[in-house]
Amino acid sequence: MRVITISGNIIFLAWTIYNGTQGDFDSTLIQAFPYDGLMVLLAMNCVLLIERKARTVYLY
């Protein structure tokens, strides 16, 4: 599930950047702020998921 979440976040980030480049990043501050905030949250989500996987210790 973690790999699917990280992959989905990366695809969404790439899609958002692609749409921004196609539109020449023309937007008002009110439109740009939520998108930038969402991209930062998704990037942080990926980082936290990757760090959590690295720190996970399985006890049997």
C-alpha positions, 0 to 999 in steps of 0.5 A, spaced: 500 500 500 505 504 501 508 503 494 501 505 491 501 511 495 508 514 493 507 512 486 500 516 486 503 522 489 509 522 484 504 521 478 499 527 481 505 531 482 508 530 475 501 531 472 500 538 476 507 540 474 505 538 466 499 542 467 502 548 469 508 548 464 502 547 459 499 553 461 505 557 462 504 558 470 499 563 469 494 564 475 493 568 480 495 568 487 489 565 490 489 560 485 496 558 485 497 557 493 492 551 494 496 547 488 503 549 491 500 547 498 497 541 496 504 539 492 508 540 498 503 536 503 504 530 497 511 531 497 512 531 505 507 525 505 512 521 500 518 523 505 515 521 511 512 514 508 519 513 505 523 514 512 517 510 516 519 504 511 527 505 513 525 506 520 521 500 521 523 494 525 520 487 525 520 483 531 518 476 530 
